[in-house]
Amino acid sequence: MDKEGKKNHLAIFTNTETGKVRYFWQDNKGNLLPPKEGTLQEFTIPEFETVKSTFADGLNALKGNK
């Protein structure tokens, strides 16, 4: 919530090739808000390739593929 008690939204973007995640707060009009000083707005998912292949294996199993 902002200073006036209004809700803001969180926009999250993930690069599915690299695992890099970027996120931004949005105001009620959808505008991306500038980061607060010293705030991290991006990170890389740890062990992304392992996570990615694990999810892919699980999805293939659900589909009946091995």
DSSP file (Angstrom, degrees, kcal/mol; ACC not computed):
  #  RESIDUE AA STRUCTURE BP1 BP2  ACC     N-H-->O    O-->H-N    N-H-->O    O-->H-N    TCO  KAPPA ALPHA  PHI   PSI    X-CA   Y-CA   Z-CA
    1    1 A M              0   0    0      0, 0.0     6,-0.2     0, 0.0     2,-0.0   0.000 360.0 360.0 360.0 147.3    0.0    0.0    0.0
    2    2 A D    >   -     0   0    0      4,-2.7     3,-1.9     1,-0.1     6,-0.0  -0.177 360.0 -81.8 -85.0-174.0    1.1    3.5   -0.7
    3    3 A K  T 3  S+     0   0    0      1,-0.3    -1,-0.1     2,-0.1     0, 0.0   0.784 130.6  52.2 -61.3 -28.2    1.2    6.4    1.8
    4    4 A E  T 3  S-     0   0    0      2,-0.1    -1,-0.3     3,-0.0     3,-0.1   0.385 120.8-106.2 -89.6   4.5   -2.5    7.1    1.3
    5    5 A G  S <  S+     0   0    0     -3,-1.9     2,-0.3     1,-0.3    -2,-0.1   0.604  73.3 142.3  82.7  11.3   -3.4    3.5    1.9
    6    6 A K        -     0   0    0      1,-0.1    -4,-2.7     0, 0.0    -1,-0.3  -0.632  53.8-111.0 -86.6 145.1   -4.1    2.7   -1.7
    7    7 A K        -     0   0    0     -2,-0.3     2,-0.3    -6,-0.2    -1,-0.1  -0.475  28.5-161.7 -73.7 142.5   -3.2   -0.7   -3.1
    8    8 A N        -     0   0    0     -2,-0.2     2,-0.3    19,-0.1    19,-0.2  -0.812  14.2-128.5-113.2 162.9   -0.3   -1.0   -5.6
    9    9 A H  E     -A   26   0A   0     17,-2.0    17,-3.4    -2,-0.3     2,-0.6  -0.801  10.0-132.3-112.4 154.4    0.3   -4.0   -7.9
   10   10 A L  E     -A   25   0A   0     -2,-0.3     2,-0.5    15,-0.2    15,-0.2  -0.933  14.6-159.6-109.7 121.0    3.4   -6.0   -8.4
   11   11 A A  E     -A   24   0A   0     13,-3.4    13,-2.4    -2,-0.6     2,-0.4  -0.877  11.4-169.5 -99.7 127.4    4.5   -6.7  -12.0
   12   12 A I  E     -A   23   0A   0     -2,-0.5     2,-0.4    11,-0.2    11,-0.2  -0.969   7.2-172.6-123.6 131.7    6.9   -9.6  -12.4
   13   13 A F  E     -A   22   0A   0      9,-3.0     9,-2.8    -2,-0.4     2,-0.5  -0.989   4.0-169.8-124.6 126.6    8.8  -10.6  -15.5
   14   14 A T  E     -A   21   0A   0     -2,-0.4     2,-0.8     7,-0.2     7,-0.2  -0.971  18.9-141.6-121.2 127.0   10.8  -13.8  -15.7
   15   15 A N     >  -     0   0    0      5,-2.8     4,-2.9    -2,-0.5     5,-0.4  -0.777  13.2-160.4 -82.8 112.3   13.2  -14.7  -18.6
   16   16 A T  T  4 S+     0   0    0     -2,-0.8    -1,-0.1     1,-0.2     5,-0.0   0.543  86.4  53.8 -77.1  -5.5   12.6  -18.4  -19.1
   17   17 A E  T  4 S+     0   0    0      3,-0.1    -1,-0.2     1,-0.0    -2,-0.0   0.813 125.1  19.1 -89.7 -36.7   15.9  -18.8  -20.9
   18   18 A T  T  4 S-     0   0    0     -3,-0.2    -2,-0.2     2,-0.1    30,-0.1   0.643  93.9-123.9-110.2 -19.2   18.1  -17.3  -18.2
   19   19 A G     <  +     0   0    0     -4,-2.9    26,-2.5     1,-0.3     2,-0.4   0.566  56.8 150.8  82.0   8.8   16.1  -17.4  -15.0
   20   20 A K  E     - B   0  44A   0     -5,-0.4    -5,-2.8    24,-0.2     2,-0.4  -0.626  28.7-161.1 -77.6 129.3   16.5  -13.6  -14.5
   21   21 A V  E     -AB  14  43A   0     22,-3.8    22,-2.2    -2,-0.4     2,-0.4  -0.930   9.7-175.7-114.4 132.9   13.5  -12.1  -12.7
   22   22 A R  E     -AB  13  42A   0     -9,-2.8    -9,-3.0    -2,-0.4     2,-0.3  -0.982   6.4-174.7-124.9 140.5   12.7   -8.4  -12.7
   23   23 A Y  E     -A   12   0A   0     18,-2.3     2,-0.3    -2,-0.4   -11,-0.2  -0.989   6.2-179.3-140.6 148.6    9.9   -6.9  -10.7
   24   24 A F  E     -A   11   0A   0    -13,-2.4   -13,-3.4    -2,-0.3     2,-0.3  -0.993  27.2-121.3-143.8 143.9    8.3   -3.5  -10.4
   25   25 A W  E     -A   10   0A   0      8,-0.4     8,-3.2    -2,-0.3     2,-0.4  -0.652  29.5-154.3 -80.9 146.1    5.5   -1.9   -8.3
   26   26 A Q  E     -AC   9  32A   0    -17,-3.4   -17,-2.0    -2,-0.3     6,-0.2  -0.936   8.3-130.9-121.0 145.9    2.7   -0.4  -10.4
   27   27 A D    >   -     0   0    0      4,-2.3     3,-2.0    -2,-0.4   -18,-0.1  -0.230  44.9 -85.3 -81.5-177.3    0.3    2.4   -9.4
   28   28 A N  T 3  S+     0   0    0      1,-0.3    -1,-0.1     2,-0.1   -20,-0.1   0.577 130.0  55.3 -70.2  -7.1   -3.4    2.1   -9.8
   29   29 A K  T 3  S-     0   0    0      2,-0.1    -1,-0.3     0, 0.0    -3,-0.0   0.405 120.5-106.2-100.4  -0.5   -3.1    3.4  -13.4
   30   30 A G  S <  S+     0   0    0     -3,-2.0     2,-0.2     1,-0.3    -2,-0.1   0.478  70.6 145.8  90.7   2.7   -0.6    0.6  -14.3
   31   31 A N        -     0   0    0      1,-0.1    -4,-2.3    -5,-0.0    -1,-0.3  -0.550  53.5-117.3 -75.4 136.7    2.4    2.9  -14.4
   32   32 A L  B     -C   26   0A   0     -2,-0.2    -6,-0.2    -6,-0.2    -1,-0.1  -0.566  29.9-136.4 -71.7 133.7    5.7    1.3  -13.3
   33   33 A L        -     0   0    0     -8,-3.2    -8,-0.4    -2,-0.3     3,-0.1  -0.678  20.5-105.7 -92.8 145.8    7.0    3.1  -10.2
   34   34 A P        -     0   0    0      0, 0.0    -1,-0.1     0, 0.0    -9,-0.0  -0.364  44.9 -99.3 -66.3 148.9   10.7    4.0   -9.8
   35   35 A P        -     0   0    0      0, 0.0     2,-0.2     0, 0.0     3,-0.1  -0.332  35.3-110.2 -67.4 150.4   12.6    1.8   -7.3
   36   36 A K    >   -     0   0    0      1,-0.1     3,-2.4    -3,-0.1    -3,-0.0  -0.537  53.3 -79.4 -74.8 149.4   13.2    3.0   -3.8
   37   37 A E  T 3  S+     0   0    0      1,-0.3    -1,-0.1    -2,-0.2     3,-0.1  -0.228 117.5   9.8 -54.6 129.2   16.8    3.9   -3.1
   38   38 A G  T 3  S+     0   0    0      1,-0.3     2,-0.5    -3,-0.1    -1,-0.3   0.519  93.9 139.0  80.3   5.7   18.8    0.8   -2.4
   39   39 A T    <   -     0   0    0     -3,-2.4     2,-0.4     2,-0.0    -1,-0.3  -0.721  50.3-135.3 -89.7 128.8   16.0   -1.6   -3.5
   40   40 A L        +     0   0    0     -2,-0.5    -4,-0.1     1,-0.1     3,-0.1  -0.674  24.6 176.1 -77.9 129.3   16.9   -4.6   -5.5
   41   41 A Q        +     0   0    0     -2,-0.4   -18,-2.3     1,-0.1     2,-0.3   0.201  60.6  42.7-121.2  14.4   14.5   -5.1   -8.4
   42   42 A E  E     +B   22   0A   0    -20,-0.2     2,-0.3     2,-0.0   -20,-0.2  -0.989  53.6 159.9-155.6 152.4   16.0   -8.1  -10.1
   43   43 A F  E     -B   21   0A   0    -22,-2.2   -22,-3.8    -2,-0.3     2,-0.5  -0.962  35.1-113.4-158.9 167.3   17.6  -11.4   -9.2
   44   44 A T  E     -B   20   0A   0     -2,-0.3   -24,-0.2   -24,-0.3   -25,-0.1  -0.935  36.7-110.8-110.2 134.1   18.4  -14.7  -10.9
   45   45 A I    >   -     0   0    0    -26,-2.5     3,-1.0    -2,-0.5     6,-0.1  -0.449  40.7-113.9 -62.1 124.0   16.6  -17.9   -9.7
   46   46 A P  T 3  S+     0   0    0      0, 0.0     5,-0.2     0, 0.0    -1,-0.1  -0.328  95.6   4.6 -61.7 141.3   19.2  -20.0   -7.9
   47   47 A E  T 3> S+     0   0    0      3,-0.1     4,-2.4     1,-0.1     3,-0.4   0.880  82.9 168.4  53.2  42.6   20.0  -23.3   -9.7
   48   48 A F  H <>  +     0   0    0     -3,-1.0     4,-3.2     1,-0.2     5,-0.2   0.877  67.7  52.9 -58.1 -43.7   17.7  -22.3  -12.5
   49   49 A E  H  > S+     0   0    0      1,-0.2     4,-2.2     2,-0.2    -1,-0.2   0.886 111.2  47.8 -62.2 -37.8   18.7  -25.0  -15.0
   50   50 A T  H  > S+     0   0    0     -3,-0.4     4,-2.2     2,-0.2    -1,-0.2   0.932 114.1  46.3 -66.0 -46.2   18.0  -27.7  -12.4
   51   51 A V  H  X S+     0   0    0     -4,-2.4     4,-2.4     1,-0.2     5,-0.2   0.926 112.7  51.0 -61.0 -45.5   14.6  -26.1  -11.5
   52   52 A K  H  X S+     0   0    0     -4,-3.2     4,-2.2     1,-0.2    -2,-0.2   0.915 112.3  44.7 -60.9 -45.8   13.7  -25.7  -15.2
   53   53 A S  H  X S+     0   0    0     -4,-2.2     4,-2.6    -5,-0.2    -1,-0.2   0.855 111.0  54.7 -70.5 -33.0   14.5  -29.3  -16.1
   54   54 A T  H  X S+     0   0    0     -4,-2.2     4,-2.2     2,-0.2    -2,-0.2   0.928 110.8  45.2 -64.1 -44.9   12.7  -30.6  -13.0
   55   55 A F  H  X S+     0   0    0     -4,-2.4     4,-2.6     2,-0.2     5,-0.2   0.913 112.7  51.4 -63.8 -42.3    9.5  -28.8  -14.0
   56   56 A A  H  X S+     0   0    0     -4,-2.2     4,-2.4    -5,-0.2    -2,-0.2   0.914 110.2  49.0 -61.7 -43.0    9.9  -30.0  -17.6
   57   57 A D  H  X S+     0   0    0     -4,-2.6     4,-2.2     1,-0.2    -1,-0.2   0.908 111.9  49.4 -62.0 -42.4   10.3  -33.6  -16.4
   58   58 A G  H  X S+     0   0    0     -4,-2.2     4,-2.1     2,-0.2    -2,-0.2   0.909 111.4  48.1 -63.8 -43.2    7.2  -33.2  -14.2
   59   59 A L  H  X S+     0   0    0     -4,-2.6     4,-1.7     1,-0.2     6,-0.2   0.905 111.2  50.7 -64.7 -41.3    5.1  -31.8  -17.1
   60   60 A N  H  X>S+     0   0    0     -4,-2.4     5,-2.9     1,-0.2     4,-0.6   0.898 109.1  51.6 -63.3 -39.4    6.2  -34.5  -19.4
   61   61 A A  H ><5S+     0   0    0     -4,-2.2     3,-0.9     1,-0.2    -1,-0.2   0.899 108.2  51.5 -63.2 -40.8    5.2  -37.1  -16.8
   62   62 A L  H 3<5S+     0   0    0     -4,-2.1    -1,-0.2     1,-0.3    -2,-0.2   0.844 110.1  49.4 -64.1 -33.0    1.8  -35.6  -16.5
   63   63 A K  H 3<5S-     0   0    0     -4,-1.7    -1,-0.3    -5,-0.2    -2,-0.2   0.549 121.1-109.1 -82.1  -7.6    1.4  -35.7  -20.2
   64   64 A G  T <<5S+     0   0    0     -3,-0.9     2,-0.3    -4,-0.6    -3,-0.2   0.555  79.2 127.1  89.1   9.0    2.4  -39.4  -20.3
   65   65 A N      <       0   0    0     -5,-2.9    -1,-0.4    -6,-0.2    -2,-0.1  -0.726 360.0 360.0 -95.6 148.2    5.8  -38.6  -22.0
   66   66 A K              0   0    0     -2,-0.3    -1,-0.1    -3,-0.1    -5,-0.1   0.371 360.0 360.0-125.8 360.0    9.0  -39.8  -20.5
